[in-house]
């Protein structure tokens, strides 16, 4: 007569398999790991004290629930992506207000800068996209909307291209402030970059949607 040594029951890792499987599920681990742990448990169960069929049924049901949950999450993720791109499409064919570089194509540009009440003098500063100052034009001290033609309203006509505009306000004590001038530019393209909505404007300037201060139909 011989006896079977209960080495398996002495193995803490084997006894811990059902509990570990439950822990893996509760911690949100993927169902593939859960399935491997369940299979290992079945292969290494104690032949003298096998797992009850009802316990296996519960674990298999748990596995099925994990798989269904993952499939549901994947479906929700695809739906969310579709909604994001649907929202992005709403930006197209819109004019948005931004202080990004403005494209000049020969027509006068309309810029916006809130007036400074204490100012007695205001100047529009025209710079290249790289930041090099190209011209200064005096404008009305209380003027918020500034219309400028870069072919006629500057000391030296500027060619077609993209330019940056700022407004400087002064009084008798000196310069009070420097403010970026806003301009409405049409949206040519919309991109989702790392979850951020980036707008590509006429002329190629790229701005984050959070930088937009106004929007209107084109």
N, CA, C and O of each residue as an XYZ file, in Angstrom:
872
protein
N       0.856     -1.185      0.000
C       0.000      0.000      0.000
C       0.888      1.230      0.000
O       1.915      1.303      0.675
N       0.456      2.152     -0.760
C       1.272      3.352     -0.824
C       0.399      4.574     -0.619
O      -0.824      4.508     -0.736
N       1.026      5.661     -0.319
C       0.291      6.908     -0.106
C       0.801      7.971     -1.061
O       1.956      7.949     -1.487
N      -0.059      8.873     -1.377
C       0.293     10.005     -2.253
C       0.593     11.202     -1.373
O      -0.246     11.638     -0.585
N       1.802     11.728     -1.517
C       2.191     12.900     -0.729
C       1.437     14.131     -1.251
O       1.361     14.365     -2.457
N       0.916     14.863     -0.368
C       0.118     16.036     -0.731
C       1.024     17.233     -0.958
O       0.918     18.239     -0.257
N       1.944     17.123     -1.972
C       2.869     18.220     -2.242
C       2.145     19.431     -2.819
O       2.517     20.581     -2.581
N       1.109     19.135     -3.577
C       0.405     20.256     -4.213
C      -0.296     21.103     -3.165
O      -0.251     22.332     -3.230
N      -0.930     20.474     -2.220
C      -1.631     21.250     -1.195
C      -0.670     22.019     -0.330
O      -1.036     23.003      0.313
N       0.611     21.544     -0.317
C       1.609     22.259      0.487
C       2.169     23.455     -0.244
O       2.904     24.249      0.344
N       1.840     23.602     -1.513
C       2.365     24.697     -2.328
C       1.480     25.922     -2.165
O       0.352     25.922     -2.658
N       1.942     26.950     -1.502
C       1.098     28.134     -1.260
C       0.623     28.755     -2.547
O      -0.488     29.283     -2.607
N       1.461     28.702     -3.608
C       1.076     29.355     -4.853
C      -0.139     28.696     -5.456
O      -0.990     29.372     -6.034
N      -0.239     27.326     -5.326
C      -1.377     26.616     -5.884
C      -2.649     26.954     -5.135
O      -3.688     27.210     -5.743
N      -2.567     26.955     -3.815
C      -3.739     27.299     -3.037
C      -4.178     28.730     -3.265
O      -5.356     29.059     -3.126
N      -3.234     29.568     -3.611
C      -3.561     30.994     -3.771
C      -4.173     31.282     -5.124
O      -4.628     32.401     -5.359
N      -4.201     30.286     -6.048
C      -4.648     30.562     -7.410
C      -6.051     31.131     -7.479
O      -6.258     32.151     -8.137
N      -7.066     30.483     -6.797
C      -8.409     31.062     -6.895
C      -8.464     32.479     -6.367
O      -9.069     33.356     -6.984
N      -7.822     32.708     -5.209
C      -7.847     34.050     -4.634
C      -7.118     35.044     -5.519
O      -7.563     36.181     -5.679
N      -5.968     34.610     -6.112
C      -5.213     35.503     -6.988
C      -6.019     35.850     -8.215
O      -5.968     36.978     -8.705
N      -6.784     34.851     -8.727
C      -7.613     35.131     -9.895
C      -8.637     36.197     -9.574
O      -8.878     37.102    -10.373
N      -9.252     36.085     -8.374
C     -10.221     37.099     -7.975
C      -9.560     38.455     -7.821
O     -10.124     39.480     -8.202
N      -8.334     38.451     -7.246
C      -7.617     39.718     -7.076
C      -7.285     40.345     -8.413
O      -7.411     41.557     -8.592
N      -6.847     39.491     -9.379
C      -6.509     40.015    -10.702
C      -7.712     40.668    -11.330
O      -7.607     41.728    -11.948
N      -8.876     40.024    -11.170
C     -10.085     40.605    -11.739
C     -10.442     41.917    -11.048
O     -10.761     42.913    -11.697
N     -10.381     41.896     -9.719
C     -10.764     43.103     -8.987
C      -9.813     44.238     -9.255
O     -10.208     45.401     -9.175
N      -8.539     43.928     -9.580
C      -7.578     44.983     -9.880
C      -7.652     45.445    -11.325
O      -6.937     46.369    -11.712
N      -8.515     44.812    -12.142
C      -8.678     45.261    -13.504
C      -7.680     44.678    -14.479
O      -7.519     45.218    -15.573
N      -6.971     43.545    -14.113
C      -6.035     42.936    -15.048
C      -6.805     42.351    -16.216
O      -8.005     42.096    -16.115
N      -6.104     42.137    -17.337
C      -6.810     41.656    -18.518
C      -7.230     40.202    -18.344
O      -6.682     39.472    -17.518
N      -8.215     39.802    -19.140
C      -8.792     38.483    -18.953
C      -7.854     37.374    -19.411
O      -8.041     36.229    -19.000
N      -6.851     37.658    -20.244
C      -5.899     36.628    -20.651
C      -5.119     36.115    -19.445
O      -4.899     34.911    -19.315
N      -4.704     37.014    -18.570
C      -4.025     36.606    -17.347
C      -4.960     35.784    -16.457
O      -4.557     34.788    -15.856
N      -6.189     36.215    -16.391
C      -7.180     35.498    -15.593
C      -7.344     34.076    -16.106
O      -7.414     33.134    -15.317
N      -7.407     33.916    -17.433
C      -7.580     32.596    -18.021
C      -6.371     31.710    -17.751
O      -6.529     30.522    -17.470
N      -5.161     32.272    -17.831
C      -3.960     31.477    -17.562
C      -3.944     30.985    -16.110
O      -3.584     29.840    -15.839
N      -4.332     31.851    -15.197
C      -4.353     31.467    -13.798
C      -5.406     30.390    -13.546
O      -5.170     29.468    -12.766
N      -6.567     30.498    -14.199
C      -7.607     29.500    -14.022
C      -7.173     28.152    -14.581
O      -7.434     27.109    -13.982
N      -6.497     28.181    -15.752
C      -6.001     26.939    -16.352
C      -4.952     26.284    -15.465
O      -4.962     25.066    -15.287
N      -4.050     27.080    -14.910
C      -3.025     26.549    -14.005
C      -3.652     25.902    -12.787
O      -3.203     24.852    -12.329
N      -4.670     26.520    -12.277
C      -5.369     25.961    -11.119
C      -5.975     24.602    -11.452
O      -5.892     23.673    -10.649
N      -6.582     24.481    -12.628
C      -7.197     23.218    -13.032
C      -6.144     22.112    -13.197
O      -6.379     20.956    -12.845
N      -4.982     22.494    -13.738
C      -3.924     21.510    -13.983
C      -3.258     21.047    -12.692
O      -2.747     19.928    -12.637
N      -3.251     21.870    -11.666
C      -2.484     21.575    -10.457
C      -3.347     21.376     -9.226
O      -2.856     21.443     -8.099
N      -4.631     21.132     -9.440
C      -5.479     20.934     -8.270
C      -5.122     19.628     -7.562
O      -4.597     18.701     -8.178
N      -5.406     19.568     -6.293
C      -5.139     18.405     -5.460
C      -6.103     17.284     -5.844
O      -7.314     17.437     -5.686
N      -5.582     16.148     -6.352
C      -6.500     15.065     -6.759
C      -7.289     14.490     -5.593
O      -8.351     13.901     -5.792
N      -6.774     14.660     -4.372
C      -7.516     14.167     -3.210
C      -8.576     15.156     -2.741
O      -9.483     14.809     -1.984
N      -8.441     16.396     -3.206
C      -9.401     17.419     -2.795
C      -9.649     18.374     -3.963
O      -9.305     19.554     -3.893
N     -10.244     17.857     -5.026
C     -10.425     18.688     -6.230
C     -11.388     19.841     -5.979
O     -12.213     19.823     -5.065
N     -11.240     20.815     -6.816
C     -12.138     21.974     -6.719
C     -13.538     21.544     -7.114
O     -13.732     20.796     -8.073
N     -14.499     22.026     -6.363
C     -15.883     21.688     -6.659
C     -16.285     22.237     -8.038
O     -15.836     23.301     -8.465
N     -17.152     21.463     -8.716
C     -17.613     21.897    -10.037
C     -18.304     23.252     -9.967
O     -18.199     24.061    -10.890
N     -19.008     23.493     -8.870
C     -19.712     24.779     -8.725
C     -18.727     25.936     -8.642
O     -18.993     27.032     -9.135
N     -17.555     25.670     -7.996
C     -16.540     26.716     -7.906
C     -15.973     27.026     -9.288
O     -15.741     28.187     -9.624
N     -15.749     25.972    -10.093
C     -15.271     26.200    -11.456
C     -16.296     27.000    -12.256
O     -15.946     27.884    -13.038
N     -17.562     26.671    -12.043
C     -18.610     27.381    -12.778
C     -18.595     28.870    -12.445
O     -18.762     29.716    -13.324
N     -18.393     29.174    -11.171
C     -18.339     30.582    -10.749
C     -17.159     31.290    -11.391
O     -17.276     32.420    -11.866
N     -15.988     30.590    -11.399
C     -14.803     31.213    -11.964
C     -14.930     31.397    -13.479
O     -14.493     32.407    -14.030
N     -15.532     30.411    -14.138
C     -15.745     30.549    -15.581
C     -16.717     31.688    -15.893
O     -16.549     32.413    -16.873
N     -17.726     31.830    -15.048
C     -18.658     32.935    -15.234
C     -17.954     34.270    -15.029
O     -18.211     35.245    -15.736
N     -17.054     34.290    -14.040
C     -16.282     35.515    -13.810
C     -15.421     35.843    -15.013
O     -15.343     36.996    -15.435
N     -14.766     34.811    -15.573
C     -13.942     34.996    -16.762
C     -14.766     35.552    -17.913
O     -14.336     36.470    -18.611
N     -15.962     34.986    -18.105
C     -16.829     35.459    -19.183
C     -17.205     36.921    -18.977
O     -17.260     37.698    -19.930
N     -17.465     37.286    -17.722
C     -17.803     38.681    -17.435
C     -16.659     39.622    -17.726
O     -16.862     40.722    -18.239
N     -15.419     39.177    -17.387
C     -14.250     40.011    -17.669
C     -14.107     40.227    -19.169
O     -13.871     41.347    -19.621
N     -14.252     39.143    -19.944
C     -14.117     39.246    -21.403
C     -15.164     40.183    -21.989
O     -14.850     41.005    -22.849
N     -16.401     40.065    -21.530
C     -17.467     40.931    -22.028
C     -17.207     42.386    -21.669
O     -17.481     43.285    -22.464
N     -16.676     42.619    -20.469
C     -16.385     43.996    -20.051
C     -15.317     44.622    -20.944
O     -15.425     45.785    -21.330
N     -14.276     43.833    -21.271
C     -13.212     44.346    -22.130
C     -13.752     44.649    -23.520
O     -13.415     45.679    -24.104
N     -14.584     43.768    -24.054
C     -15.176     44.009    -25.367
C     -16.045     45.257    -25.350
O     -16.056     46.029    -26.309
N     -16.775     45.450    -24.253
C     -17.608     46.654    -24.122
C     -16.743     47.911    -24.085
O     -17.068     48.911    -24.726
N     -15.627     47.860    -23.324
C     -14.727     49.010    -23.250
C     -14.133     49.338    -24.617
O     -14.002     50.506    -24.983
N     -13.770     48.285    -25.377
C     -13.225     48.522    -26.713
C     -14.264     49.171    -27.614
O     -13.939     50.075    -28.384
N     -15.510     48.720    -27.526
C     -16.570     49.313    -28.334
C     -16.795     50.769    -27.960
O     -16.941     51.627    -28.830
N     -16.822     51.045    -26.647
C     -16.993     52.425    -26.196
C     -15.832     53.303    -26.668
O     -16.032     54.465    -27.021
N     -14.613     52.740    -26.672
C     -13.461     53.498    -27.150
C     -13.603     53.874    -28.613
O     -13.293     55.000    -29.004
N     -14.079     52.916    -29.436
C     -14.266     53.222    -30.861
C     -15.345     54.278    -31.059
O     -15.209     55.160    -31.907
N     -16.423     54.185    -30.271
C     -17.481     55.191    -30.372
C     -16.968     56.564    -29.961
O     -17.321     57.572    -30.573
N     -16.126     56.604    -28.914
C     -15.566     57.881    -28.467
C     -14.695     58.495    -29.548
O     -14.741     59.705    -29.769
N     -13.894     57.664    -30.232
C     -13.053     58.178    -31.317
C     -13.905     58.770    -32.428
O     -13.572     59.820    -32.978
N     -15.007     58.098    -32.762
C     -15.880     58.608    -33.809
C     -16.486     59.943    -33.400
O     -16.612     60.851    -34.222
N     -16.865     60.064    -32.117
C     -17.446     61.315    -31.633
C     -16.418     62.436    -31.671
O     -16.752     63.571    -32.011
N     -15.148     62.124    -31.318
C     -14.096     63.137    -31.334
C     -13.933     63.696    -32.736
O     -13.894     64.913    -32.912
N     -13.836     62.820    -33.745
C     -13.639     63.297    -35.101
C     -14.876     64.007    -35.628
O     -14.768     64.903    -36.466
N     -16.052     63.613    -35.145
C     -17.262     64.340    -35.514
C     -17.205     65.764    -34.973
O     -17.584     66.714    -35.658
N     -16.726     65.904    -33.726
C     -16.585     67.237    -33.138
C     -15.536     68.055    -33.886
O     -15.716     69.257    -34.085
N     -14.440     67.413    -34.303
C     -13.391     68.127    -35.024
C     -13.929     68.713    -36.318
O     -13.552     69.819    -36.706
N     -14.808     67.977    -36.986
C     -15.340     68.440    -38.267
C     -16.117     69.746    -38.113
O     -16.240     70.514    -39.067
N     -16.641     69.995    -36.915
C     -17.413     71.222    -36.700
C     -16.558     72.479    -36.790
O     -17.088     73.574    -36.978
N     -15.224     72.334    -36.655
C     -14.347     73.506    -36.734
C     -14.120     73.944    -38.187
O     -13.811     75.109    -38.439
N     -14.269     73.029    -39.130
C     -13.982     73.361    -40.523
C     -14.968     74.403    -41.046
O     -16.119     74.463    -40.612
N     -14.490     75.229    -41.994
C     -15.305     76.278    -42.610
C     -15.764     77.325    -41.600
O     -16.794     77.975    -41.785
N     -14.992     77.478    -40.538
C     -15.266     78.512    -39.541
C     -14.090     79.484    -39.509
O     -12.949     79.108    -39.777
N     -14.387     80.740    -39.176
C     -13.341     81.727    -38.916
C     -13.153     81.813    -37.406
O     -14.121     81.977    -36.664
N     -11.916     81.703    -36.956
C     -11.644     81.730    -35.526
C     -10.721     82.904    -35.197
O      -9.838     83.255    -35.980
N     -10.938     83.491    -34.048
C     -10.121     84.619    -33.594
C      -8.925     84.091    -32.819
O      -9.073     83.319    -31.872
N      -7.735     84.520    -33.235
C      -6.513     84.069    -32.594
C      -5.432     85.118    -32.807
O      -5.549     85.983    -33.675
N      -4.362     85.028    -31.990
C      -3.231     85.937    -32.169
C      -2.098     85.257    -32.933
O      -0.957     85.718    -32.897
N      -2.416     84.157    -33.626
C      -1.419     83.466    -34.448
C      -1.045     84.354    -35.643
O      -1.772     85.299    -35.948
N       0.063     84.070    -36.319
C       0.432     84.845    -37.500
C      -0.703     84.911    -38.516
O      -1.440     83.943    -38.708
N      -0.832     86.070    -39.166
C      -1.924     86.327    -40.109
C      -1.373     86.299    -41.534
O      -0.298     86.833    -41.807
N      -2.114     85.678    -42.421
C      -1.711     85.618    -43.821
C      -2.241     86.839    -44.565
O      -3.442     87.108    -44.541
N      -1.360     87.571    -45.217
C      -1.738     88.737    -46.029
C      -1.662     88.353    -47.498
O      -0.623     87.915    -47.991
N      -2.801     88.528    -48.194
C      -2.871     88.155    -49.611
C      -3.250     89.317    -50.508
O      -3.648     89.111    -51.655
N      -3.134     90.529    -50.003
C      -3.435     91.706    -50.816
C      -4.644     92.487    -50.332
O      -4.727     93.692    -50.568
N      -5.575     91.837    -49.666
C      -6.759     92.525    -49.146
C      -6.451     93.116    -47.775
O      -5.634     92.566    -47.036
N      -7.099     94.239    -47.421
C      -6.884     94.829    -46.098
C      -7.225     93.836    -44.985
O      -8.138     93.021    -45.122
N      -6.482     93.917    -43.890
C      -6.698     93.045    -42.741
C      -7.406     93.811    -41.628
O      -7.137     94.991    -41.403
N      -8.308     93.130    -40.941
C      -8.974     93.721    -39.790
C      -8.476     93.036    -38.528
O      -8.636     91.828    -38.355
N      -7.867     93.829    -37.644
C      -7.295     93.322    -36.400
C      -8.086     93.857    -35.215
O      -8.811     94.845    -35.331
N      -7.937     93.189    -34.074
C      -8.692     93.584    -32.887
C      -7.764     93.619    -31.676
O      -6.975     92.702    -31.449
N      -7.879     94.710    -30.898
C      -7.129     94.825    -29.641
C      -7.909     95.755    -28.719
O      -8.226     96.888    -29.084
N      -8.212     95.265    -27.525
C      -8.990     96.076    -26.581
C      -8.240     97.354    -26.245
O      -7.041     97.301    -25.971
N      -8.912     98.506    -26.258
C      -8.241     99.776    -25.945
C      -7.834     99.859    -24.480
O      -8.440     99.236    -23.609
N      -6.801    100.638    -24.237
C      -6.339    100.898    -22.879
C      -6.804    102.308    -22.506
O      -6.361    103.276    -23.124
N      -7.690    102.449    -21.506
C      -8.280    103.763    -21.205
C      -7.248    104.848    -20.924
O      -7.467    106.003    -21.291
N      -6.125    104.511    -20.282
C      -5.139    105.525    -19.900
C      -4.241    105.945    -21.070
O      -3.466    106.893    -20.945
N      -4.343    105.248    -22.195
C      -3.427    105.504    -23.306
C      -3.824    106.765    -24.074
O      -5.004    107.047    -24.280
N      -2.801    107.510    -24.488
C      -3.012    108.681    -25.350
C      -2.426    108.457    -26.738
O      -2.591    109.286    -27.633
N      -1.746    107.336    -26.907
C      -1.140    107.018    -28.192
C      -1.114    105.498    -28.366
O      -0.885    104.751    -27.415
N      -1.353    105.064    -29.599
C      -1.364    103.618    -29.895
C      -0.656    103.376    -31.213
O      -0.841    104.111    -32.183
N       0.171    102.314    -31.231
C       0.894    101.959    -32.446
C       0.699    100.476    -32.751
O       0.709     99.632    -31.854
N       0.520    100.180    -34.045
C       0.461     98.805    -34.513
C       1.859     98.403    -34.976
O       2.453     99.053    -35.836
N       2.370     97.327    -34.395
C       3.708     96.851    -34.726
C       3.565     95.602    -35.608
O       2.890     94.642    -35.236
N       4.206     95.631    -36.773
C       4.142     94.523    -37.727
C       5.491     93.822    -37.714
O       6.532     94.449    -37.911
N       5.461     92.505    -37.479
C       6.702     91.729    -37.392
C       6.612     90.508    -38.299
O       5.528     90.070    -38.685
N       7.777     89.978    -38.625
C       7.813     88.714    -39.352
C       7.412     87.584    -38.403
O       7.329     87.784    -37.191
N       7.168     86.413    -38.955
C       6.816     85.266    -38.127
C       7.958     84.929    -37.174
O       7.729     84.392    -36.090
N       9.182     85.241    -37.576
C      10.351     84.987    -36.726
C      10.528     86.037    -35.639
O      11.402     85.896    -34.784
N       9.702     87.099    -35.658
C       9.762     88.105    -34.602
C      10.526     89.371    -34.962
O      10.698     90.243    -34.109
N      10.988     89.496    -36.200
C      11.715     90.703    -36.604
C      10.731     91.823    -36.904
O       9.818     91.653    -37.712
N      10.917     92.986    -36.245
C      10.027     94.119    -36.481
C      10.253     94.673    -37.881
O      11.385     94.919    -38.296
N       9.130     94.866    -38.610
C       9.194     95.337    -39.994
C       8.650     96.748    -40.159
O       9.139     97.500    -41.002
N       7.643     97.123    -39.369
C       7.037     98.455    -39.527
C       6.209     98.784    -38.297
O       5.779     97.905    -37.550
N       5.996    100.110    -38.110
C       5.109    100.622    -37.064
C       4.154    101.612    -37.710
O       4.547    102.429    -38.543
N       2.878    101.521    -37.304
C       1.861    102.408    -37.863
C       1.054    103.010    -36.722
O       0.500    102.260    -35.918
N       0.964    104.344    -36.616
C       0.132    104.965    -35.580
C      -1.350    104.695    -35.844
O      -1.806    104.768    -36.985
N      -2.094    104.383    -34.786
C      -3.544    104.201    -34.891
C      -4.197    104.974    -33.753
O      -3.516    105.432    -32.836
N      -5.514    105.118    -33.813
C      -6.226    105.869    -32.792
C      -6.068    105.266    -31.419
O      -6.108    104.043    -31.278
N      -5.887    106.102    -30.382
C      -5.620    105.623    -29.027
C      -6.755    104.767    -28.488
O      -6.503    103.809    -27.757
N      -8.006    105.089    -28.831
C      -9.139    104.325    -28.321
C      -9.703    103.353    -29.333
O     -10.812    102.846    -29.160
N      -8.957    103.090    -30.381
C      -9.456    102.275    -31.483
C      -9.234    100.787    -31.185
O      -8.104    100.356    -30.955
N     -10.321    100.008    -31.191
C     -10.215     98.568    -30.931
C     -10.131     97.763    -32.226
O      -9.442     96.744    -32.267
N     -10.813     98.196    -33.277
C     -10.746     97.537    -34.588
C      -9.797     98.318    -35.479
O      -9.973     99.516    -35.700
N      -8.783     97.619    -35.988
C      -7.744     98.261    -36.787
C      -7.736     97.626    -38.172
O      -7.513     96.424    -38.311
N      -7.981     98.442    -39.195
C      -7.948     97.964    -40.577
C      -6.644     98.446    -41.198
O      -6.346     99.640    -41.177
N      -5.858     97.509    -41.755
C      -4.549     97.833    -42.284
C      -4.341     97.168    -43.639
O      -4.657     95.992    -43.822
N      -3.813     97.926    -44.575
C      -3.429     97.391    -45.888
C      -1.907     97.455    -45.958
O      -1.334     98.544    -45.972
N      -1.263     96.328    -46.000
C       0.194     96.283    -45.943
C       0.861     96.755    -47.228
O       2.085     96.864    -47.299
N       0.048     97.032    -48.240
C       0.611     97.567    -49.485
C       0.596     99.087    -49.499
O       1.369     99.701    -50.235
N      -0.276     99.712    -48.694
C      -0.441    101.163    -48.775
C      -0.324    101.885    -47.433
O       0.011    103.069    -47.410
N      -0.588    101.209    -46.324
C      -0.667    101.880    -45.026
C       0.610    101.777    -44.211
O       0.618    102.130    -43.032
N       1.674    101.307    -44.809
C       2.964    101.192    -44.118
C       4.010    101.982    -44.905
O       3.858    102.177    -46.111
N       5.069    102.440    -44.231
C       6.094    103.238    -44.940
C       6.642    102.532    -46.176
O       6.858    103.173    -47.205
N       6.870    101.230    -46.092
C       7.340    100.452    -47.234
C       6.416     99.262    -47.409
O       6.201     98.488    -46.475
N       5.859     99.116    -48.631
C       4.905     98.043    -48.888
C       5.517     96.679    -48.556
O       6.687     96.416    -48.834
N       4.701     95.837    -47.962
C       5.139     94.501    -47.591
C       4.556     93.470    -48.564
O       3.406     93.603    -48.983
N       5.323     92.463    -48.923
C       4.829     91.454    -49.868
C       3.807     90.529    -49.225
O       3.635     90.525    -48.007
N       3.140     89.756    -50.048
C       2.209     88.765    -49.530
C       2.970     87.760    -48.657
O       4.110     87.394    -48.940
N       2.302     87.335    -47.601
C       2.939     86.393    -46.687
C       2.280     86.446    -45.327
O       1.229     87.067    -45.169
N       2.879     85.806    -44.347
C       2.329     85.759    -42.993
C       3.089     86.710    -42.081
O       4.314     86.809    -42.141
N       2.327     87.419    -41.224
C       2.913     88.420    -40.343
C       2.287     88.321    -38.951
O       1.167     87.841    -38.772
N       3.060     88.797    -37.980
C       2.596     88.854    -36.597
C       2.313     90.312    -36.251
O       3.062     91.205    -36.644
N       1.214     90.552    -35.504
C       0.815     91.914    -35.179
C       0.674     92.085    -33.663
O       0.070     91.252    -32.987
N       1.228     93.156    -33.154
C       1.047     93.531    -31.748
C       0.679     95.003    -31.685
O       0.917     95.759    -32.627
N       0.097     95.398    -30.563
C      -0.313     96.784    -30.350
C       0.379     97.299    -29.085
O       0.345     96.652    -28.039
N       1.003     98.468    -29.199
C       1.643     99.101    -28.051
C       0.906    100.392    -27.713
O       0.631    101.212    -28.590
N       0.589    100.563    -26.424
C      -0.119    101.755    -25.953
C       0.798    102.587    -25.068
O       1.569    102.055    -24.270
N       0.697    103.910    -25.226
C       1.578    104.845    -24.519
C       0.743    105.960    -23.892
O      -0.389    106.222    -24.299
N       1.334    106.604    -22.894
C       0.868    107.921    -22.434
C       2.110    108.766    -22.184
O       3.215    108.402    -22.586
N       1.917    109.874    -21.529
C       3.046    110.785    -21.347
C       4.168    110.190    -20.492
O       5.300    110.673    -20.524
N       3.853    109.149    -19.735
C       4.864    108.519    -18.885
C       5.662    107.440    -19.626
O       6.684    106.968    -19.127
N       5.197    107.057    -20.806
C       5.897    106.028    -21.569
C       4.958    104.912    -21.998
O       3.739    105.085    -22.020
N       5.530    103.778    -22.335
C       4.721    102.662    -22.821
C       3.974    102.005    -21.668
O       4.542    101.681    -20.625
N       2.680    101.821    -21.899
C       1.832    101.206    -20.887
C       1.732     99.692    -21.050
O       1.776     98.954    -20.067
N       1.598     99.232    -22.295
C       1.393     97.801    -22.497
C       1.698     97.415    -23.938
O       1.707     98.245    -24.847
N       1.948     96.122    -24.105
C       2.090     95.518    -25.433
C       1.131     94.345    -25.494
O       1.192     93.439    -24.663
N       0.238     94.362    -26.489
C      -0.824     93.369    -26.586
C      -0.809     92.722    -27.967
O      -0.615     93.399    -28.977
N      -1.014     91.424    -28.004
C      -1.143     90.734    -29.287
C      -2.460     91.124    -29.939
O      -3.506     91.121    -29.290
N      -2.408     91.457    -31.216
C      -3.621     91.792    -31.959
C      -4.284     90.507    -32.446
O      -3.617     89.600    -32.943
N      -5.599     90.445    -32.296
C      -6.348     89.274    -32.715
C      -6.819     89.440    -34.155
O      -6.985     90.555    -34.649
N      -7.027     88.311    -34.811
C      -7.489     88.333    -36.195
C      -8.310     87.087    -36.459
O      -7.975     86.010    -35.966
N      -9.383     87.217    -37.232
C     -10.176     86.054    -37.630
C      -9.532     85.407    -38.848
O      -9.319     86.047    -39.878
N      -9.228     84.113    -38.704
C      -8.614     83.357    -39.798
C      -9.428     82.099    -40.054
O      -9.926     81.491    -39.107
N      -9.576     81.689    -41.322
C     -10.339     80.473    -41.626
C      -9.568     79.214    -41.242
O      -8.346     79.152    -41.379
N     -10.297     78.217    -40.762
C      -9.714     76.924    -40.396
C      -9.621     76.058    -41.645
O     -10.634     75.762    -42.279
N      -8.399     75.651    -41.999
C      -8.171     74.827    -43.178
C      -8.134     73.338    -42.845
O      -8.480     72.504    -43.681
N      -7.718     73.008    -41.634
C      -7.559     71.604    -41.252
C      -7.652     71.492    -39.736
O      -7.302     72.421    -39.007
N      -8.128     70.346    -39.277
C      -8.232     70.087    -37.850
C      -7.530     68.766    -37.560
O      -7.739     67.776    -38.262
N      -6.700     68.755    -36.528
C      -5.951     67.556    -36.164
C      -6.160     67.233    -34.693
O      -6.320     68.126    -33.860
N      -6.156     65.941    -34.390
C      -6.199     65.474    -33.007
C      -4.802     64.981    -32.660
O      -4.413     63.888    -33.072
N      -4.049     65.765    -31.914
C      -2.673     65.441    -31.565
C      -2.594     65.165    -30.071
O      -2.721     66.073    -29.248
N      -2.381     63.890    -29.733
C      -2.295     63.469    -28.326
C      -3.505     63.939    -27.523
O      -3.378     64.378    -26.380
N      -4.675     63.839    -28.143
C      -5.897     64.210    -27.453
C      -6.193     65.700    -27.458
O      -7.211     66.125    -26.912
N      -5.331     66.495    -28.060
C      -5.536     67.932    -28.134
C      -6.011     68.319    -29.551
O      -5.481     67.824    -30.546
N      -7.008     69.201    -29.623
C      -7.511     69.666    -30.910
C      -6.625     70.808    -31.400
O      -6.542     71.861    -30.767
N      -5.963     70.583    -32.539
C      -5.069     71.579    -33.129
C      -5.663     72.034    -34.450
O      -6.000     71.213    -35.303
N      -5.792     73.343    -34.620
C      -6.358     73.922    -35.828
C      -5.243     74.438    -36.723
O      -4.334     75.130    -36.263
N      -5.320     74.099    -37.998
C      -4.389     74.627    -38.987
C      -5.115     75.738    -39.734
O      -6.119     75.498    -40.405
N      -4.599     76.949    -39.609
C      -5.257     78.122    -40.173
C      -4.725     78.445    -41.559
O      -3.716     77.897    -42.001
N      -5.424     79.345    -42.233
C      -4.966     79.826    -43.527
C      -3.562     80.411    -43.368
O      -3.332     81.267    -42.514
N      -2.637     79.947    -44.187
C      -1.253     80.386    -44.064
C      -0.385     79.382    -43.357
O       0.838     79.522    -43.351
N      -0.996     78.346    -42.744
C      -0.222     77.281    -42.126
C      -0.025     77.385    -40.627
O       0.522     76.461    -40.024
N      -0.449     78.475    -40.000
C      -0.284     78.600    -38.548
C      -1.110     77.531    -37.837
O      -2.231     77.227    -38.245
N      -0.545     76.963    -36.770
C      -1.222     75.950    -35.981
C      -1.465     76.474    -34.571
O      -0.553     76.985    -33.921
N      -2.702     76.343    -34.108
C      -3.046     76.808    -32.769
C      -3.886     75.753    -32.073
O      -4.668     75.044    -32.706
N      -3.716     75.658    -30.764
C      -4.546     74.783    -29.960
C      -5.932     75.404    -29.826
O      -6.062     76.625    -29.744
N      -6.956     74.574    -29.804
C      -8.322     75.097    -29.717
C      -8.526     75.944    -28.464
O      -9.392     76.819    -28.444
N      -7.734     75.692    -27.412
C      -7.870     76.473    -26.174
C      -7.395     77.911    -26.353
O      -7.693     78.760    -25.513
N      -6.656     78.206    -27.439
C      -6.163     79.551    -27.710
C      -7.164     80.388    -28.493
O      -6.925     81.572    -28.729
N      -8.286     79.790    -28.902
C      -9.284     80.504    -29.692
C     -10.141     81.363    -28.770
O     -10.644     80.892    -27.750
N     -10.297     82.628    -29.143
C     -11.095     83.547    -28.318
C     -12.432     83.909    -28.959
O     -13.256     84.581    -28.339
N     -12.648     83.472    -30.189
C     -13.908     83.748    -30.870
C     -14.067     82.840    -32.076
O     -13.081     82.342    -32.618
N     -15.311     82.624    -32.497
C     -15.568     81.782    -33.652
C     -16.806     82.308    -34.363
O     -17.761     82.764    -33.734
N     -16.766     82.233    -35.703
C     -17.908     82.660    -36.498
C     -17.946     81.872    -37.793
O     -16.919     81.362    -38.242
N     -19.125     81.767    -38.400
C     -19.244     81.076    -39.671
C     -18.570     81.847    -40.774
O     -18.585     83.078    -40.793
N     -17.962     81.096    -41.715
C     -17.256     81.775    -42.820
C     -18.239     82.256    -43.874
O     -17.832     82.847    -44.874
